[in-house]
């Protein structure tokens, strides 16, 4: 009988509760990715995870709340990855932006990332509520990149202008890399990640376009 990770006769420890939460989010993400958000239900997710409905409903009152938690965790990890990539130092403001931009395509070109967010995006196209949430998640995810663009502008390494607009054009270019990889133009490794040299070449081509258009020189 499922006890949701509780100790016999007691509440779960903080570590057990965190492990349960992570397991639920991992499992829900996998189900959403495989079946789509519309075709997934909380009871089905609970069954697949082998936990009681009570364990799931006690944490998330409905599917929207669970999806919010799944994406919220992804957004946090994504932002942290961009900040970490840019924060290695010694490359100047434009170099920090470049590092963060390359990390963007490394994450975005992976099969796991693409499968989940392409599924969510497809359903957002016919759901105004989900479309609004997706736009908000996107803004939160890209906030670090907008900040890096602004810093590079202030340092005189990019020409002045609206940093959000410049970042939007950069993202359009970077998504071109991701789409090429997803379509298999340059192939993926057996582990589902993009090949290093090919990904770097595609990125460098688009980075050159961005810096030619927005560079200060």
N, C-alpha and C positions, 0 to 999 in steps of 0.2 A: 504494500500500500504506500502511495506517495505521501511523504511528509514535508515535501518542499525543502529538504535539507535541514530540518529541525533536529535538535537533540531530543531524545526521548523525554517527554514530559516538560519540555522547555522551549523557549524561543531560539531561533537560529542566532549564532554569533554574528558580529558585524562582518567578519570575513565570509561566513556562509551566506549571508544575505547578499553580499556583493557578488559572490560566485553565482548565486541563483539569478540575480539581475542580469549578469553578463550572459549566462546561458540562455535566458529568455530572449534577450535582444539579438544574440547570434542566431538563435533558431527562428525567430520571427523574421529577421532579415532574409534568411534563406528561403522561407516559405513565400514571402512577398516577392522575392526575386524569381522564384520558380513558377508561381501561380498568378502573380499580379496582385495588387492591393485589393481590387474589387472582388476577386475570386477567393480571397483568404478570409477566414473567420477566426475569432479568438478560440473557440472550442477546438477547431482543427489544429491550431497552433499548439494548444495545450496537449492535445492527444499526441501530436508528433514529437513533442518534447518529453512526453512521459511524465508530465506534472499534472496536478489536479487543476480543474477550472478555478477553484478557490484561490490557488496560488497565483494564477494569472490575473484574475479579476480583482484580487486584493491590491495589485500593483497598478493595473491599467483598467479603467472603467469601460473603455471601448476601443475599437480598432484604431480610431484616429489618434487616441492618446498613445497607443503602442507604437504606431508609425512615427509620431512626433518624437518619441524617445529614441527609436532606432536611428532616425535621421539626425536628431540632436547630437547623439554620440558620434556619428560620422562627421558632422560639421566640426565638432570640437577637435577630433583627431586630424581632420584636414587642415584646419587653421594652425594647429600645433606643428604639423609637418611643414607648412609654408614658412612659419616663423623660425623654425629650427634650421631649415635649409638656408634662409637668408642671414641667419645670425652667426655664421661662422667667422665673419670678420675679415678685414684685410683686402676687401675688393671694392670698396666705395659704394655709394648709394645705387648706382646703376648695376654694379656687379651683384649686389644683394637682390635687386629685382630680378636679374637674370637667373640667379640660383633658385629663387622662389618660383619663377615661371617654369623652369625646367622640372622642378618637383611637381608642379601642377600636371604636366603632361605624363610624368612617370606614374602618378596615381590614376589620372583619367584614362590612360590607355590600357590599364589592367582589365582583364576579363571580369573579375569580381565587381569592380567599381562600375564598369560599363553596363553589365547585365542588370544590376539593381537600379541605377539611375535612368537608364533608358526605359525600363519598365515603368518607373514612377512618372517619367516625363510623358510617356505615351498615354497614361491614364489622366494626367493633368490636362492634356489637350481637350478632353471632353468633360472635365470636372472643374468648374470655376473655383470651388473651395480649395481643391488640391493645387490648382494652378497658382492661386494666391500664396499658399504655403510654400510651394516650390520656389517662387520668386523671392520670398523672404529668406528661405534657406540659402539660396544662391547669393543674395546680398551679404548675408552673414559670413558665408564661406570665402567670399572674395574681398572682404574688408581688409585683410592683411595686404593683398596685392595693391589695392587702391592706396593704402598707406605707403607702400614702397614706391609707387609711382610719384606720389606727392613729395616724398623725401628726395627723390632723384630730381624733381623739378626745382625744389628749393635749393638743392646743391648745384644747380646749373647744368646738370648732366642730361636733362631732358628739357625741351622747350616748354615754356609756361602754357597753362591751359587747364581745363577741367580734368582732374586726375581720374574721376570715375569714367568719363568719356574715353580717355586714353586707355584706361584699363579694359574697358569693354571691347575696344578694337584689338588689344593684345589677346584677350580671351577668344575672340573670333578666330584669330590666327592660330592660337594654340589648339583650339577645338578642331581645326583642320588637320593638325598632326594626329590627334586622337581618332578622328574619323578614318584617316588613312590606315592607321594601325588596326582599328576595329574591322575594316573591310578586308584586311589581309594583304594590302598592297606590298607591305614589307615584311609580313610574317610575324608570328608570335612564337616565343619559345614554348617548349613542352610544359613548362610550369605556368603558362598563361600570361607571362609578362612580356613586354615588348623587348625586342632585341636591342641591346645597348647602342652599338654603332649606328644602326639604322634610325633609331629614335633620336639620337643626338643630331644626326644629319638633318632630319626633318625639322627638328626644333631650331637648329642654327639657321636654316633657310628662312624661317618665319621670324626669328629674332632679328635677322638682318633687315627684313622688311620693316619691322616695327621701329628699329633704331634709325633707319633711313628716313622714316616719316616723322618721328618725334624727337630725334636727336637734336642737341643744341648746336652742333657744328654746321 
